[in-house]
């Protein structure tokens, strides 16, 4: 039916909105440091926040190995329950160890988010992909925006305190759990791993082969039930490896995937620790905190940048590398300014500009990657790119933030992140130069070859 895609898209969009509509999210550091939890800022930065990065890495690997096999919906439900567990611990939990467990559940929720973005593609026809992509991503942006703004308004007007704000987030996430349970079951795939193989049935027992010529094959397959599970698993991982090799054999796709992962690593690190920087600049006065308004402004400007990209009539294949290089310079400049300023207002403004430029550059890279992919490889490639990004972030966190590493203060951490984006800019400014040199060497080589041929012909005459 023509409207079959609308119901699951609506439910998934509602789920995406409520799971992200968390007014307390922008004030996590002030909340943990407040009288409600009494955790020192240094402990929050060094011992609590790094746990989410490490757990994200471990859980993401497991999720990528099982998302397609479990058919998406169970992982969407796990994501909702992990977010719910995170909120429950934040409201009623006490102590550093419990907050570390909270960060582990948050890492699990972040890792399973890939199922949210992949789910709808496996459920609807290809002709609806553009619409459902827009709706589900808009739902997430709307949830974040409403959550950030409502949190700021509720605190600024003294309507609620930080603990009560977390109750609001808990209620919103609870609604998302209910919505997740009503999602339809998925039988399709976007990871390119559920392919029919001769002599084996499809993974989903509810799907049946309608071709009458294959009836005998289905009947005989029932006689090998004991080996079905192991065969399915073996074929599942075989197909993952085959799709992985076929996608990343494209050198251009590999190049853009590397950039996407590197850029995402830097962006995630800034996002994860910018509240600590603001908190250091604000001191102990919560009234000076406009985190919610700033995050909302960052979300809105990011959405505007993505929209501008969608309507820009530009040959991105020819200018993408230069654009990425320029945007990386902008990002490094903003991060350096955040590190060096003593005024939280300036840090706020720099963050909004950083967020917008980061969203635009990541969109450009995503476009370049998607342009070279079929839908079969879409989920797998972006999933593994994210895994590489989180792996890099874990290394960066261990070196710069963790108490077992350099354990740098917030301002010096952001100096390192600024240098990181300078390195990204240098790579993308040098890439076009390298391509020009390659073409020049190829032209000189071909010209030299033609001259030798002409010389040999003249000597023969």
C-alpha positions in Angstrom: 0.0 0.0 0.0 1.1 3.5 -0.8 1.0 4.7 2.8 2.6 1.7 4.5 5.8 3.6 5.1 4.1 6.4 7.0 3.1 4.5 10.2 6.6 3.1 11.1 8.2 6.5 10.1 5.9 8.3 12.5 6.5 6.0 15.4 10.3 6.1 14.8 10.2 9.9 14.5 8.3 10.1 17.8 10.8 7.7 19.4 13.7 9.9 18.0 12.1 13.1 19.4 11.5 11.8 22.9 14.8 10.0 23.3 16.6 13.3 22.5 14.2 15.6 24.4 16.3 15.7 27.6 16.3 19.2 29.1 18.9 18.2 31.7 21.5 17.0 29.1 23.0 20.5 28.7 23.6 20.8 32.4 25.2 17.4 33.2 28.4 18.8 34.6 26.8 21.4 36.8 24.4 18.8 38.0 27.1 16.3 39.0 29.1 19.0 40.6 26.0 20.4 42.5 24.9 19.6 46.0 22.7 16.8 44.6 25.7 14.7 43.7 28.8 16.5 45.2 31.3 15.2 42.7 34.4 17.4 42.1 34.8 18.8 38.6 38.2 17.2 38.3 36.8 13.8 39.1 34.0 14.3 36.6 36.5 15.1 33.8 39.1 12.5 34.7 37.2 9.5 36.1 33.6 9.7 34.9 33.4 11.1 31.4 36.1 9.0 29.8 34.1 5.8 30.7 31.4 6.7 28.1 34.0 6.9 25.3 35.6 3.5 26.2 32.3 1.7 26.6 31.0 3.3 23.4 33.9 1.7 21.5 33.4 -1.8 23.0 29.6 -1.7 22.5 29.8 -0.3 19.0 31.9 -3.2 17.8 29.4 -5.6 19.2 26.5 -3.7 17.7 28.0 -3.7 14.3 28.5 -7.4 14.5 24.9 -8.1 15.5 22.6 -5.2 14.2 21.7 -6.9 10.9 21.5 -10.4 12.5 19.1 -9.2 15.3 17.0 -7.2 12.8 17.3 -3.7 14.2 14.2 -3.5 16.4 15.7 -5.3 19.4 18.7 -2.9 19.4 16.4 0.1 19.1 14.6 -1.2 22.3 18.0 -1.8 23.9 18.9 1.8 23.1 15.8 3.2 24.7 16.3 1.0 27.8 19.9 2.1 28.1 18.9 5.8 27.9 16.2 5.0 30.6 18.8 3.3 32.8 21.1 6.4 32.4 18.3 8.7 33.5 17.3 6.5 36.5 20.9 6.4 37.7 21.3 10.1 37.3 18.2 10.7 39.4 18.7 8.2 42.2 22.4 7.1 42.0 25.1 8.4 44.2 28.9 8.2 44.1 31.6 8.1 41.5 31.3 4.3 40.8 27.6 4.6 40.2 28.1 7.5 37.9 30.7 5.5 36.0 28.1 2.8 35.5 25.8 5.6 34.3 28.4 6.5 31.6 28.6 2.8 30.6 24.8 2.7 29.9 25.1 6.0 28.1 27.9 4.4 26.0 25.6 1.5 25.2 22.8 3.8 24.1 25.2 5.8 21.9 26.5 2.6 20.3 23.0 1.3 19.5 22.0 4.6 17.8 23.2 3.1 14.5 20.2 0.8 14.7 17.9 3.9 14.9 19.3 5.4 11.7 19.4 2.0 9.8 16.0 0.6 11.0 13.8 2.6 8.6 15.8 1.8 5.5 15.3 -1.9 6.1 11.5 -1.4 6.4 10.5 0.9 3.6 10.9 0.9 -0.2 13.9 2.7 -1.7 11.6 5.3 -3.3 10.8 6.6 0.2 14.4 6.8 1.5 14.8 10.6 1.0 11.6 11.3 2.9 12.2 9.0 5.8 15.8 10.2 6.1 14.6 13.8 6.5 11.8 13.0 8.9 13.9 10.8 11.3 16.8 13.2 11.4 14.5 16.2 11.8 12.9 14.4 14.7 16.3 14.0 16.4 17.2 17.7 15.8 13.8 18.8 17.0 14.1 16.8 20.2 17.5 18.2 20.9 16.4 21.7 20.2 13.3 21.5 22.3 15.2 19.8 25.1 18.0 22.4 25.2 15.6 25.4 25.0 13.1 24.1 27.6 16.0 23.2 30.0 17.4 26.7 29.7 14.0 28.4 30.2 13.0 26.2 33.1 16.3 26.9 34.9 16.5 30.6 34.0 13.0 31.2 35.3 13.7 29.2 38.5 10.8 27.0 37.6 12.7 23.8 38.5 16.1 22.9 40.0 18.7 20.6 38.4 17.3 17.5 40.0 13.7 18.2 38.9 15.1 18.9 35.4 16.4 15.3 35.3 12.9 14.1 36.3 11.6 15.8 33.1 14.3 14.0 31.0 13.4 10.7 32.7 9.8 11.1 31.8 10.7 11.9 28.1 12.9 8.9 27.8 10.2 6.7 29.3 7.9 7.8 26.6 10.5 6.8 24.0 10.7 3.3 25.5 6.9 2.9 24.9 7.2 4.2 21.3 10.1 1.7 20.6 7.9 -1.2 21.7 5.3 -0.3 19.0 7.8 -0.3 16.1 7.0 -3.0 13.5 9.3 -6.0 13.1 11.9 -5.7 10.4 12.6 -8.4 7.8 14.8 -6.4 5.4 18.5 -5.3 5.5 20.7 -2.3 4.8 24.0 -3.9 5.7 24.2 -6.1 2.7 24.6 -9.3 4.8 21.3 -11.0 4.5 21.8 -12.4 1.0 20.3 -15.6 -0.3 22.8 -18.3 -0.8 22.2 -21.5 -2.7 21.2 -24.3 -0.4 20.2 -22.1 2.5 17.0 -20.4 3.6 16.9 -16.7 4.4 17.6 -15.8 8.0 14.1 -14.7 8.8 11.9 -17.8 9.2 8.8 -15.7 8.4 10.0 -15.1 4.9 9.2 -17.8 2.4 10.4 -18.5 -1.1 7.4 -18.3 -3.5 9.0 -20.0 -6.5 7.5 -23.4 -6.8 10.7 -24.8 -8.4 12.5 -24.4 -5.1 10.0 -26.3 -3.0 12.1 -29.4 -2.9 15.1 -27.3 -1.8 13.2 -25.9 1.1 12.0 -29.4 2.1 15.5 -30.8 2.1 16.8 -27.9 4.1 14.6 -28.9 7.0 16.7 -32.1 7.2 19.8 -30.1 8.2 18.3 -28.2 11.1 21.1 -29.1 13.6 23.7 -27.2 11.5 21.5 -24.3 10.5 22.5 -21.9 13.3 26.2 -22.3 12.8 25.8 -22.1 9.0 23.8 -18.9 9.3 26.4 -17.3 11.6 29.2 -18.4 9.3 27.5 -17.0 6.2 26.5 -13.8 8.1 30.2 -12.9 8.9 31.3 -14.1 5.4 28.9 -11.6 3.8 30.0 -8.8 6.2 33.6 -9.4 5.2 32.7 -9.5 1.5 30.7 -6.2 1.7 33.5 -4.6 3.7 36.1 -5.5 1.1 34.0 -4.5 -1.9 33.2 -1.1 -0.4 36.7 -0.1 0.9 38.5 -1.2 -2.3 37.4 2.1 -3.7 40.4 4.4 -2.9 38.3 7.6 -3.0 35.7 6.2 -0.7 38.5 5.0 1.7 40.0 8.6 1.6 36.7 10.2 2.5 35.9 7.6 5.1 39.3 8.3 6.8 38.5 12.0 6.9 34.9 11.4 8.1 36.3 9.3 11.0 39.1 11.8 11.9 36.7 14.8 11.8 34.0 12.9 13.8 36.6 12.0 16.4 37.5 15.7 16.9 33.9 16.8 16.9 32.9 14.2 19.5 35.8 15.1 21.8 34.8 18.8 21.7 31.2 18.0 22.3 32.0 15.7 25.2 34.3 18.1 27.1 33.0 21.5 26.2 30.7 21.6 29.2 33.7 21.1 31.5 35.4 24.1 29.9 32.3 26.2 30.3 32.0 25.1 33.9 35.6 26.1 34.6 34.8 29.6 33.2 31.5 30.0 34.9 32.7 29.1 38.4 30.0 27.9 40.8 27.2 30.2 39.7 24.6 28.2 37.9 22.8 31.4 36.9 25.7 32.2 34.6 25.1 28.9 32.7 23.4 29.3 29.4 24.4 25.9 28.1 20.9 24.9 27.0 20.5 28.1 24.8 24.0 27.6 23.3 23.4 23.9 22.5 20.0 24.9 20.9 21.7 27.6 18.9 24.3 25.1 17.8 21.6 22.7 16.7 19.7 25.3 14.7 22.8 26.7 13.0 23.9 23.1 12.1 20.5 22.4 10.6 20.7 25.6 8.6 24.2 24.7 7.3 23.0 21.2 6.3 20.0 22.8 4.5 22.3 25.3 2.6 24.4 22.3 1.5 21.3 20.6 0.1 20.4 23.6 -2.1 23.9 24.7 -3.1 24.5 24.2 -6.8 28.2 23.4 -6.5 30.4 20.7 -8.1 31.4 19.2 -4.8 33.6 16.6 -6.5 36.0 19.4 -7.5 35.9 21.7 -4.5 35.2 19.4 -1.5 38.8 19.0 -0.4 39.5 22.8 -0.4 36.2 23.5 1.4 37.0 20.9 4.1 40.5 22.4 4.5 39.0 25.9 5.0 36.4 24.7 7.4 39.0 22.8 9.4 40.9 26.1 9.8 37.7 27.7 11.0 37.2 24.9 13.5 40.7 25.0 14.8 40.5 28.8 15.2 37.2 28.5 17.2 38.7 25.8 19.4 41.9 27.8 20.1 39.7 30.8 21.1 37.7 28.6 23.4 40.9 27.4 25.0 42.4 30.9 25.5 39.5 33.0 26.5 38.5 33.8 30.1 35.0 34.9 29.1 32.4 32.2 28.9 30.3 34.3 26.5 33.1 34.3 23.9 33.4 30.5 24.5 29.7 30.1 23.8 29.9 32.1 20.5 33.0 30.2 19.4 31.2 26.9 20.1 28.2 27.8 17.9 30.5 28.7 15.0 32.5 25.5 15.5 29.3 23.4 15.6 28.0 24.9 12.4 31.3 24.5 10.5 31.7 21.0 11.8 28.2 20.0 10.7 28.8 21.4 7.2 32.1 19.6 6.8 30.8 16.3 8.0 27.8 16.6 5.6 30.2 17.2 2.7 32.2 14.1 3.6 29.0 12.1 4.1 27.8 13.2 0.7 31.1 12.1 -0.9 30.9 8.7 0.8 27.2 8.1 0.0 27.8 9.0 -3.6 30.1 6.0 -4.0 27.9 3.5 -2.2 24.9 1.4 -2.8 22.4 1.1 0.0 23.7 -2.4 0.7 27.0 -0.9 1.9 25.6 2.3 3.5 25.0 1.0 7.0 28.2 -1.1 7.1 30.5 1.7 5.9 29.1 4.4 8.2 29.0 2.0 11.1 32.7 1.1 10.7 33.7 4.7 10.1 32.0 5.5 13.4 33.9 2.7 15.0 37.2 4.1 13.7 36.2 7.6 14.9 35.4 6.3 18.4 38.6 4.3 18.5 40.6 7.4 17.7 38.6 9.3 20.3 39.4 6.7 22.9 43.1 7.1 22.2 42.8 10.9 22.4 40.9 10.7 25.6 43.4 8.3 27.2 46.3 10.6 26.3 44.8 14.0 27.0 42.0 13.6 29.5 42.4 10.4 31.5 44.1 10.5 34.9 46.4 7.7 33.6 47.5 10.0 30.7 48.5 13.6 30.6 45.5 14.6 32.7 45.5 18.2 31.3 43.3 21.0 32.5 40.3 22.0 30.3 42.0 24.9 28.6 45.1 22.9 27.6 42.9 20.0 26.4 41.3 22.4 23.9 44.7 23.7 22.7 45.4 20.0 21.8 42.1 19.7 20.0 42.8 23.0 18.1 46.1 21.5 16.9 44.2 18.4 15.9 42.0 20.4 13.5 45.0 22.2 12.2 46.5 18.8 11.2 43.2 17.9 9.4 43.3 21.2 7.5 46.9 20.6 6.4 46.0 17.2 5.1 43.2 18.6 3.0 45.2 21.5 1.7 48.0 19.2 0.7 45.7 16.6 -1.0 44.8 18.9 -4.0 48.4 19.8 -4.4 49.3 16.1 -4.4 46.7 15.4 -7.1 48.1 18.3 -9.2 51.6 16.9 -8.9 50.4 13.4 -9.8 48.8 14.7 -12.9 51.8 16.8 -13.8 54.2 13.8 -13.4 51.8 11.7 -15.5 51.7 14.4 -18.2 55.5 14.8 -18.3 55.9 11.0 -18.4 53.5 10.6 -21.4 55.1 13.6 -23.2 58.6 12.1 -22.7 57.3 8.8 -24.1 55.9 10.5 -27.2 59.2 12.4 -27.7 61.1 9.1 -27.6 58.7 7.5 -30.1 59.1 10.5 -32.4 62.9 10.3 -32.1 63.0 6.6 -32.9 60.7 7.1 -35.9 63.0 9.9 -37.3 66.1 7.8 -36.8 64.4 4.9 -38.7 63.6 7.2 -41.6 
